Amino acid sequence: MFAKRWKAIWNPDMYHGWGKTQKYFEGWYCKLVDSAENHALAVILGISFAEDGQESHAFIQIMDGKKNTATYHQFDLKDFVPSDQKFEVWLGNNFFSANKIILDLEELKGTVELVDITPWPKMLKAPGIMGWYSFVPFMECYHGVVSLDHTLKGNLIHNGNTIDFNEGIGYMEKDWGVSFPSSYIWMQSNHFNTKNTSLMLSVANIPWLGSSFIGFIAGLWYKEKLYKFATYTGAKQQGTKIEGDQCTIVLGTRKLKLTVTAHKGASTELIHPIQGQMKGKINESLTAKLDVLLEENGALIFKETGRNAGLEIAGKVEELMVG
């Protein structure tokens, strides 16, 4: 069991829940947008271990970001079959990996390949997006990025209608642990005018040794380079403000400054974990827009607006405000 967990630490996309039986969740979030940008789906694979075991189950949650609808499919735990060698999970007749998704649900069927994935770069003592926090055994929630950006190939039949995902764009990340943070902001887009560009940013209230702190992670993948901002790198949260339908976050290092203003879109209610049990509710948009500005020593590096953006603003967001 230890060997499986250790391997998973160094491969965040893999299943981490070996030996877990209560108060634990794990989920993979797969975003699919067709080339015409008429369809935006989020397909979420997961497993939930409730504290009492009575409501433990595996699941696939489907979100239609354009029509703002969601469905939740529950499976027996025995149907959840992960690989202990790499990220591959079978759930009944459904299959998920870093290179392919096969769906066999009542309203969504078909196969989509993920071509030329862009993993979050690994570094010594930093196996994934969480840096050295990946090795801390008592975190409430861990986060990983499977692919910042990739091309899609294939078709899905959604409620009787065929969606052509060929030359579409995808994104995949994951979470695992006990609960989602009590308050957090999460945003993501890889639909910019400059192709193969992706932004993911999250700010959250993190429990820590009987107290808590505001932590953040952000990565802008642009021209084959990752501009990274994170609490563990020494970056600073210079400002976070929510006014009406806008949320602006400013992060900085000694040389770099990242400013992102999110414009809310219509949202859909999704189910999320609390103490391992899928009983919480959040609202997510897949039609938000992100104005992204990156500067280095005051000089402009990047200024574009991301479309089809995922956006979640949850909990007591006043805890996250800075400036």
C-alpha positions in Angstrom: 0.0 0.0 0.0 2.8 2.4 0.9 4.5 1.8 -2.5 1.3 2.7 -4.3 0.8 5.9 -2.4 4.4 6.9 -2.8 4.2 6.3 -6.6 1.1 8.4 -6.7 2.7 11.3 -4.9 5.3 11.6 -7.7 2.5 11.1 -10.3 -0.3 13.4 -9.2 -2.6 12.4 -12.0 -2.8 8.8 -10.6 -5.2 7.5 -8.0 -4.1 8.4 -4.5 -6.8 6.7 -2.4 -5.3 3.3 -1.8 -6.5 1.9 1.5 -8.9 4.8 2.1 -12.4 3.7 3.4 -13.9 6.9 5.0 -13.8 10.7 4.9 -12.0 10.7 1.5 -12.7 11.9 -2.0 -10.9 12.0 -5.3 -12.0 13.4 -8.6 -10.8 14.2 -12.1 -12.2 17.2 -13.9 -12.2 16.9 -17.7 -13.2 20.0 -19.7 -14.2 19.5 -23.4 -14.9 22.4 -25.8 -15.6 21.8 -29.5 -13.7 23.8 -32.2 -16.7 26.0 -33.0 -17.0 26.8 -29.3 -20.7 25.9 -29.4 -20.4 23.1 -26.8 -18.6 23.1 -23.5 -18.8 20.1 -21.2 -17.2 19.2 -17.9 -17.0 15.5 -17.2 -16.1 14.7 -13.6 -15.0 11.2 -12.5 -14.8 10.6 -8.8 -15.0 8.4 -5.7 -16.5 9.3 -2.4 -16.0 7.6 1.0 -18.4 8.9 3.6 -17.5 8.8 7.3 -20.1 6.1 8.1 -19.6 4.3 4.9 -23.3 4.2 4.2 -23.2 6.6 1.2 -19.8 5.7 -0.2 -19.9 5.4 -4.0 -18.2 6.3 -7.2 -19.7 8.8 -9.7 -19.5 10.6 -13.0 -20.9 14.1 -13.0 -21.7 15.8 -16.3 -22.1 19.6 -16.7 -23.3 21.3 -19.9 -21.7 24.7 -19.6 -23.8 26.2 -22.5 -27.2 25.0 -21.4 -26.4 25.2 -17.7 -27.5 21.7 -16.8 -25.9 19.0 -14.8 -26.5 15.2 -14.2 -25.0 12.9 -11.5 -24.5 9.2 -12.1 -23.8 7.0 -9.1 -21.9 3.7 -9.2 -21.0 1.0 -6.7 -17.5 1.2 -5.3 -16.6 -2.2 -6.9 -17.1 -0.7 -10.3 -14.3 1.8 -9.7 -11.1 0.1 -10.9 -7.9 2.3 -10.9 -4.5 1.3 -12.2 -1.6 1.3 -9.7 0.9 2.0 -12.5 -0.4 5.1 -14.2 -3.5 7.3 -14.5 -6.1 4.9 -15.9 -9.5 4.3 -14.3 -12.4 2.1 -15.3 -15.8 2.9 -13.9 -18.2 0.4 -15.3 -18.0 0.7 -19.1 -16.5 4.2 -18.7 -12.7 4.8 -19.0 -10.5 7.8 -18.1 -6.8 8.4 -18.8 -4.5 11.2 -19.7 -4.9 10.2 -23.4 -8.5 9.0 -23.8 -12.0 9.2 -22.3 -14.7 6.6 -23.1 -18.2 7.3 -21.9 -21.1 5.0 -21.8 -23.8 6.9 -20.0 -27.5 7.3 -20.8 -27.1 10.8 -22.1 -23.5 10.8 -23.1 -21.7 8.2 -25.1 -18.6 8.0 -27.2 -14.8 8.3 -27.2 -12.6 11.4 -27.2 -8.8 11.2 -27.5 -6.6 13.8 -25.8 -3.8 14.7 -28.2 -0.5 16.4 -27.3 -1.2 16.9 -23.6 0.6 19.6 -21.6 1.4 18.3 -18.1 2.4 20.6 -15.3 6.2 20.4 -15.3 7.8 18.3 -12.5 10.8 19.5 -10.6 13.0 18.1 -7.8 11.0 18.2 -4.6 7.9 19.5 -6.5 6.1 16.6 -8.2 3.2 18.7 -9.2 1.4 22.0 -8.9 1.4 21.9 -5.1 5.2 21.9 -4.8 6.5 20.7 -1.5 3.0 20.7 0.0 2.5 17.5 -2.0 4.5 15.7 0.8 2.4 17.1 3.7 0.2 14.2 4.9 -2.6 16.3 6.6 -3.7 18.7 3.9 -7.5 19.1 3.6 -7.4 19.2 -0.2 -4.7 18.4 -2.7 -4.7 19.6 -6.3 -3.1 18.4 -9.5 -3.1 19.4 -13.2 -3.1 16.5 -15.6 -2.9 18.7 -18.7 -3.0 22.5 -19.1 -3.9 22.2 -22.8 -4.5 19.6 -25.4 -6.3 19.0 -28.7 -9.4 16.7 -28.8 -10.2 14.0 -31.3 -13.5 12.1 -31.5 -17.2 12.5 -31.1 -19.8 12.2 -28.3 -23.5 11.6 -28.5 -25.1 14.0 -26.0 -28.8 13.5 -25.5 -29.2 12.0 -29.0 -27.2 14.8 -30.7 -23.6 14.1 -32.0 -21.0 16.6 -31.0 -17.9 16.7 -33.1 -14.9 17.4 -30.8 -12.3 17.0 -33.5 -9.8 19.9 -33.3 -11.5 21.0 -30.1 -9.6 22.0 -26.9 -9.4 20.3 -23.6 -8.1 20.7 -20.1 -7.9 18.3 -17.2 -7.2 18.6 -13.5 -8.0 16.8 -10.3 -8.5 17.1 -6.5 -8.3 14.6 -3.6 -8.5 14.7 0.2 -11.2 15.3 2.7 -13.2 18.4 1.7 -13.0 21.3 -0.7 -11.8 24.5 1.0 -14.3 26.4 3.1 -13.8 29.4 0.8 -12.0 29.6 -2.5 -11.9 31.2 -6.0 -11.0 29.0 -9.0 -10.7 30.1 -12.6 -9.3 28.5 -15.8 -9.2 29.1 -19.5 -7.2 27.8 -22.4 -9.2 29.6 -25.1 -7.0 32.7 -25.9 -6.2 34.3 -29.3 -2.7 32.9 -28.9 -3.1 29.1 -29.3 -1.7 26.7 -26.8 -2.1 29.2 -24.0 -3.6 28.3 -20.7 -4.3 29.9 -17.3 -5.3 28.2 -14.1 -5.6 30.2 -10.9 -6.9 29.3 -7.4 -7.0 31.2 -4.1 -8.3 29.3 -1.0 -8.5 29.3 2.8 -6.2 26.5 3.8 -6.4 24.8 7.3 -3.0 24.5 8.9 -2.0 23.2 12.3 -5.1 24.4 14.1 -5.2 27.7 12.2 -5.4 28.7 8.6 -3.8 30.8 5.9 -4.7 32.1 2.4 -2.9 30.1 -0.2 -2.8 30.4 -3.9 -1.5 28.7 -7.1 -1.5 30.1 -10.6 0.1 29.1 -13.8 0.1 30.8 -17.2 1.4 28.6 -20.0 2.4 30.8 -22.8 4.8 30.2 -25.7 6.0 26.9 -24.2 6.9 28.6 -20.9 5.1 28.2 -17.5 4.9 31.5 -15.5 4.2 30.2 -12.0 2.9 32.0 -8.9 2.4 30.1 -5.7 2.5 30.5 -2.0 5.3 28.0 -1.7 7.5 29.9 -4.3 7.4 33.1 -2.2 5.0 34.9 -4.6 2.7 37.4 -3.0 -1.1 38.0 -3.2 -1.1 41.7 -3.9 -4.8 42.2 -4.3 -8.1 40.2 -4.4 -11.4 42.0 -4.9 -14.9 41.0 -5.9 -17.3 43.7 -7.1 -20.6 42.8 -8.7 -20.0 40.3 -11.5 -16.2 40.9 -11.5 -13.4 39.3 -9.5 -9.9 40.7 -9.8 -6.8 38.9 -8.4 -3.2 40.3 -8.5 -0.2 38.1 -7.8 3.4 39.1 -7.9 7.0 38.0 -7.6 10.1 40.2 -7.5 10.0 40.5 -11.3 6.6 39.4 -12.4 3.0 40.7 -11.9 -0.1 38.7 -12.9 -3.4 40.5 -13.0 -6.6 38.5 -13.8 -10.1 39.9 -13.9 -12.8 37.3 -14.2 -16.2 38.3 -15.6 -18.9 35.9 -14.4 -21.1 33.9 -16.8 -24.3 31.9 -16.2 -23.6 29.1 -13.8 -24.7 25.5 -13.0 -25.0 23.9 -9.7 -22.6 21.0 -9.0 -22.1 18.6 -6.1 -18.9 18.7 -4.2 -17.3 16.8 -1.2 -17.6 17.7 2.5 -15.8 15.2 4.8 -15.5 12.9 1.9 -19.3 12.8 1.3 -20.8 14.3 -1.9 -23.3 16.6 -0.2 -22.0 20.1 -0.8 -23.2 22.4 -3.6 -21.3 24.9 -5.7 -22.0 27.0 -8.8 -19.7 26.8 -11.7 -19.7 28.7 -15.0 -18.1 27.6 -18.2 -18.9 30.8 -20.0 -16.9 33.3 -17.9 -14.3 35.5 -19.4 -10.8 36.2 -18.0 -8.8 39.4 -18.8 -5.2 38.3 -18.2 -2.3 40.7 -17.9 1.3 39.6 -17.3 4.1 42.1 -16.8 7.8 41.6 -16.1 9.6 44.6 -14.5 6.8 46.7 -15.8 7.1 45.6 -19.4 4.1 43.9 -21.0 4.5 40.2 -21.8 0.9 39.0 -22.3 -2.5 40.7 -22.5 -5.4 38.7 -23.8 -8.9 37.6 -22.8 -9.7 33.9 -22.2 -13.1 32.6 -23.3 -15.1 29.5 -22.2 -13.6 30.1 -18.8 -14.4 27.9 -15.8 -15.1 30.0 -12.7 -16.1 29.1 -9.2 -16.4 31.5 -6.3 -17.4 29.7 -3.1 -17.8 30.2 0.6 -17.0 33.2 2.7 -15.0 35.0 0.0 -14.4 38.0 2.3 -11.8 35.8 3.9 -9.8 35.9 0.7 -9.9 39.6 0.1 -6.6 41.5 0.0 -6.0 45.2 -0.7 
